Amino acid sequence: MRRSGRRGVVGPAVRGQRGAETLELVAGLPLLGIVVTALLQGAALVEEHARAAADARELVRHRVVCDHRDAPPAVVAGDPALRSARVTFTRAADPAGGTLVTATVVLAPRILLPGLPAGPESPLAARAAATMREEPC
């Protein structure tokens, strides 16, 4: 319907839709919140995987050097998350002679979205391994 010539007067068709945009915005805010939280969860998982890879490299580096073989993993890598992580070291014979040491790190994921599995057994857990040749002492 047309507006009348006076300013500020609104016709009946426009009056019936007043507030519809606000209602649509309010209805869409929870969806926006879920999308943002899902993006943050993905970023947290990527960060955990990068941290696990860096920790595995640092741990195997210290394990193959004679002076640091018995240091605790959390102290060596300087990562407090390793206190609750699963860290394993394995040794294998190198075909070229010597010994290969592999450090495997499994970090429990930080969960932001409810309902996702947590703990080191979770499929979302960050797993990384690094292998280096052990130096003779």
N, C-alpha and C positions, 0 to 999 in steps of 0.2 A: 504494500500500500504506500501511497505517496505521503511524504511529510507535508505538513501544512506550512504555510509561508512564515509562520513565527518560529523563531529559533528556540530549540530546546523541547519542542513538542514532538512526541514520537507517536506514530500510528499504532494501531492494535496488533498488526502482524509482527512488528519489531519488538513490541512489549512482551510478546509470548516467548521469544527466544532469548531474552535477557538472562545472562548467567549460564547459558549453555556451554560457552567456551571454558568457563571456570570449572564446571562439572566435568568436562572432558579432560582437563588438565589434572584435576584431583583424581580421576579414575585412572589416569596413565602414570601417576607418580609411583605406585608400587611396582609396576612393570619396569620402570626406569631404575628403581632401586635394585631390583633383582639382576638386571643386566649389568649395572655397575659392579655389584658384588661378584658376579660371575667373572667379570674382567679382572677384578682384583684377585680372585682365587686363582685364575690362570697365571697372573703375574707372580703370585706367591709360589706356585708350583715350579715355574721356570727358575725362580731365584733359588729354591731348594735344590734343584738339579744342578745348577751351577756351583752351589756351595758344596754339594757332595763330591763333584768332580775335583774341585780345588782341594778339598780335604784329603781325598784319596791320593792325589799327586803329592801333597805335602807329607802325608804319612809314609808313603812308600819311599820317598826321598830320604826321610830321616831313618827309616828302618834299614836301608842298605848302607848307610854310613856307620862305621864302627862305633863312634862315640855316642850315638843317640839311640841305639837299638832297644834299650829297655825303658825309654821314656813313655809315660802314659799318653794315649792319643789326644785327649782334650788339651793337654799342655803343649804338645808338639804343634798341632795345627792352630792353636789359639782360638778354637771355636767352641763355645760353651754348649752348642747343640750336640757335640759328640759325646757328652756325658750320657745322654739318653739314646744315642745311636747304636746301631749294631756294626762293629768294626771287626773284620777278620783279616788275618794275614796267612798266606799260603806260600810255600816254597816248592819250586820244581827245578829239575835239572835243566840246564841250558844245553842245547845240542852243540853249541860252540865251546862248551866248557864253562864251568862256573854254576851259579845258582840264580834263578829268577825269583824275585819276591813280588807277590801281588797283594795289594791292599784293596779290600772291598769295603765300601761304606754304604750303609742303608740308613737314611734319615727319615724319621716320621714326618708326614706332611703337616703343614699348618692348615687347619680347616677353617674356612670362613663361612661356607655355605652349610647349613644344617643338613644332616642326613648322609653326608659323604663319609666313607670309611676312614678311620684314623689308625695310627700305629704303624710300626715298621712292617707289618704283614700286609698293609693296605696296597692295592694296586697303584695308588697314587704316590706311594713312598718313593723318594729320590734314591736311586741306586747308581753307584759309580765304582769303577775299578781302575787301578793303574798298576802297571808292571815295570820293574826296573831290574837290572842285573846287580847282584850283591857284590860289593867290593871286598877283596880279601883283606883281612886285618894283619 
